[in-house]
Amino acid sequence: MKKVGTTLFFSILSLIAFSQIKHGLRDELGKHVIPRGFVVNTNDHIGDVYFNNDDYVRMVRMGANYQVIRLELGKLSEFSGSKLQSNYLKKLDTLVNLGKNHDIKTVFKMTVYGVKKFEWEQFWLNTNNEHEKYINAWKIIWNRYANNQAVAGYDVVNEPRKLSMDISYKKLTKKYLIPLYQKIIDESQKINADKKILIQSVFMNKGEAIDNNQYAEISTPIHRENVVFAPHIYQDNMDLVKPVMDRFDSESSLLNAPILIGEWGFPTFAKTDTVISGRLGQLKYRELYIKTAEVFDRMGVGSIKAWFLGNRSMQHFLPGGPSTWAIFSDSTDAGTVERKYITDVISRPFPQTIAGDIQAFFFNHATRTLDVNFKPNNELGVSKIFIGANRHYPDGFSVIINDDIVLYHNPIKNIGLEVFKAPNNVDVSNFIWDEQTQKLIVLKWPKLSGNITLQVVPGIRNF
């Protein structure tokens, strides 16, 4: 058998919307990118959270090519009880650089944490120049990372609220939220016009959800460029996942903005770690996450999972008892013990970056089969497909391309990719298995007629 060499190849990506494929995102070379990764917190309820190189290696081996870093307004602004902290900025630099070193792009998301008595009604009414203070806080970030290609964009208002304000969600959105977004976008693009602005809809008051969708519908266009719609979905009813995503799809068309799911994944309860079946059991969670992931993948949207954290603290707002969004169960800030009943779904195989146009992709959890259909364009450069063989294919895997090429990886031999069959005019050295990042790297696609169909299947296939 012919052996295909192993190497490590990194490229820098930036988000650029591409109109030919709905929800498609493009890098600076025009390659189709599917962003996937985690929310990275700088603190939790206990205190500061710190990450190191090993944590980012874990992220990569779970399929991450993006991170969303949650900013604390209280450490960046002049709001009550707030103060710009230089050490905090250095901490952000460290996280961005850790991501860059591991081929992970960064999106910053602003939260109102750390502000003393933040009042949403005053914020919307701009009673004490709140908008200027808020934008000034963002300017610190925009100026700091304007020329940093590892930073892809900014999620500018996290889960905006109405609370006690006497106004409808539709009017709040039209009169206050959209104009504020326009103001923020205009100011941002004076500093870094190439960065993406991610926007969300209003987070509705408890008990006011529509079909369990906690986010109010946007029905007013924004009329700005370089915008990405970044809704959150924390749905615990499998039957409502697709209807919610269909509504987001409609809003995306109105906004003329592709979708990147900014946060997803219903929180897990403490008891779920020890309960296998039942309403709060691990099997139910796995089923819920699979259903959600299938809808995402069929739509072709990227998704960011909350949170890349250990289980140092729990929330106490759900009737099922203590809960958390942390994907690790050990009681540390940055964990290592995965909640595998959700992480194996989060870390499913997918085409991360394709030199060309992705037409469709889907991972079947039952058969452990990834199907990708795309139109290649070798002029755009390198393609990367996350496979996650360490968790999904411990029995090895085969890569089948248009039925003309069959490559396989035998984990017992652990010598990269081997070739079962390939036409004489195909250079199989263009196909590289990177064990460290768990990715299939394709330097150049073979010249085949029409679209390429690529399939990853379990085991070593000798057809």
NORVENGI-V796816 format. One record per pair of residues at least 24 apart in sequence whose C-alpha atoms are under 7 Angstrom apart, sorted by the first residue. I is the first residue (numbers start at 0). GAP is how many residues later the second one is. If there is no record, write none. Layout:
I:GAP / I:GAP
//
This chain:
0:417 / 0:418 / 1:416 / 1:417 / 2:414 / 2:415 / 2:416 / 3:412 / 3:413 / 3:414 / 3:424 / 3:425 / 3:427 / 3:428 / 4:411 / 4:424 / 4:427 / 5:410 / 5:426 / 5:427 / 5:428 / 6:425 / 6:427 / 7:426 / 9:93 / 10:92 / 11:91 / 11:138 / 12:92 / 13:135 / 13:138 / 14:137 / 14:181 / 16:241 / 21:236 / 22:235 / 22:236 / 22:277 / 22:278 / 23:234 / 28:351 / 29:350 / 30:322 / 30:323 / 30:324 / 30:325 / 30:349 / 31:321 / 31:322 / 31:323 / 31:324 / 31:325 / 31:326 / 32:319 / 32:320 / 32:321 / 33:267 / 33:268 / 33:317 / 33:318 / 33:319 / 34:30 / 34:31 / 34:267 / 34:268 / 34:317 / 35:27 / 35:28 / 35:29 / 35:30 / 35:266 / 35:267 / 35:268 / 36:26 / 36:27 / 36:28 / 36:29 / 36:30 / 36:266 / 36:267 / 36:268 / 37:29 / 37:30 / 37:266 / 37:267 / 37:268 / 37:269 / 37:270 / 38:28 / 38:29 / 38:30 / 38:265 / 38:266 / 38:267 / 38:268 / 38:269 / 39:27 / 39:28 / 39:29 / 39:30 / 39:267 / 39:268 / 40:28 / 40:29 / 41:28 / 44:268 / 45:267 / 48:284 / 50:283 / 52:45 / 55:42 / 55:43 / 55:46 / 59:377 / 60:327 / 60:376 / 60:377 / 61:285 / 61:326 / 62:284 / 62:323 / 63:40 / 64:38 / 64:39 / 64:40 / 65:38 / 65:39 / 65:40 / 66:37 / 66:38 / 66:39 / 66:40 / 67:38 / 67:39 / 67:40 / 67:41 / 68:38 / 68:39 / 68:40 / 69:38 / 69:39 / 69:40 / 69:41 / 70:37 / 70:38 / 70:39 / 70:40 / 71:38 / 71:39 / 71:40 / 71:41 / 71:42 / 72:37 / 72:38 / 72:39 / 72:40 / 72:41 / 72:42 / 73:38 / 73:39 / 73:40 / 73:41 / 74:39 / 75:61 / 76:56 / 76:57 / 76:60 / 77:55 / 78:36 / 78:54 / 79:35 / 79:36 / 80:34 / 80:35 / 81:32 / 81:33 / 99:50 / 104:45 / 104:46 / 104:47 / 105:44 / 105:45 / 105:46 / 106:44 / 106:45 / 106:46 / 106:47 / 106:48 / 107:45 / 107:46 / 107:47 / 108:45 / 108:46 / 108:47 / 108:49 / 109:45 / 109:46 / 109:47 / 109:48 / 110:46 / 110:47 / 119:41 / 119:42 / 120:44 / 123:52 / 134:49 / 141:46 / 141:49 / 141:50 / 142:48 / 145:45 / 145:46 / 151:43 / 151:44 / 152:42 / 152:43 / 152:44 / 153:42 / 153:43 / 153:44 / 154:42 / 154:43 / 154:44 / 155:41 / 155:42 / 155:43 / 156:42 / 157:42 / 158:41 / 158:42 / 158:43 / 158:44 / 159:41 / 159:42 / 159:43 / 160:41 / 160:42 / 160:43 / 161:42 / 162:42 / 168:47 / 172:45 / 173:46 / 177:44 / 181:40 / 195:30 / 195:31 / 195:32 / 196:29 / 196:30 / 196:31 / 197:29 / 197:30 / 197:31 / 197:32 / 198:29 / 198:30 / 198:31 / 199:29 / 199:30 / 199:31 / 200:30 / 212:31 / 217:33 / 220:33 / 220:34 / 221:33 / 226:30 / 227:29 / 227:30 / 227:31 / 227:32 / 228:28 / 228:29 / 228:30 / 228:31 / 229:29 / 229:30 / 229:31 / 229:32 / 230:30 / 230:31 / 231:29 / 231:30 / 231:31 / 231:32 / 232:30 / 232:31 / 232:32 / 233:30 / 233:31 / 233:32 / 234:31 / 235:30 / 235:52 / 237:50 / 237:53 / 240:51 / 241:53 / 258:42 / 259:41 / 259:42 / 259:43 / 260:41 / 260:42 / 260:43 / 261:41 / 261:42 / 262:40 / 262:41 / 262:42 / 262:43 / 263:40 / 263:41 / 263:42 / 264:24 / 264:40 / 266:56 / 266:57 / 266:58 / 267:55 / 267:56 / 267:57 / 268:51 / 268:52 / 268:53 / 268:54 / 268:55 / 269:52 / 269:53 / 281:59 / 284:56 / 284:57 / 285:55 / 285:56 / 288:53 / 288:56 / 289:55 / 296:64 / 296:65 / 297:63 / 297:64 / 308:24 / 308:25 / 308:26 / 309:24 / 309:25 / 347:40 / 348:37 / 348:38 / 348:39 / 349:35 / 349:36 / 349:37 / 350:33 / 350:34 / 350:35 / 351:32 / 351:33 / 351:34 / 352:30 / 352:31 / 352:32 / 353:29 / 353:30 / 354:25 / 354:26 / 354:27 / 354:28 / 367:24 / 367:89 / 367:90 / 368:86 / 368:87 / 368:88 / 369:85 / 369:86 / 369:87 / 370:83 / 370:84 / 370:85 / 371:81 / 371:82 / 371:83 / 372:78 / 372:79 / 372:80 / 372:81 / 373:77 / 373:78 / 373:79 / 374:76 / 374:77 / 375:69 / 375:75 / 377:66 / 377:67 / 380:62 / 381:60 / 381:61 / 381:62 / 382:58 / 382:59 / 382:60 / 383:55 / 383:56 / 383:57 / 383:58 / 384:54 / 384:55 / 384:56 / 385:52 / 385:53 / 385:54 / 386:51 / 386:52 / 386:53 / 387:50 / 388:49 / 392:65 / 394:63 / 394:64 / 395:62 / 395:63 / 395:64 / 396:59 / 396:60 / 396:61 / 396:62 / 396:63 / 397:58 / 397:59 / 397:60 / 397:61 / 397:62 / 397:63 / 398:56 / 398:57 / 398:58 / 399:54 / 399:55 / 399:56 / 400:51 / 400:52 / 400:53 / 400:54 / 401:50 / 401:51 / 401:52 / 407:52 / 409:50 / 419:42
//
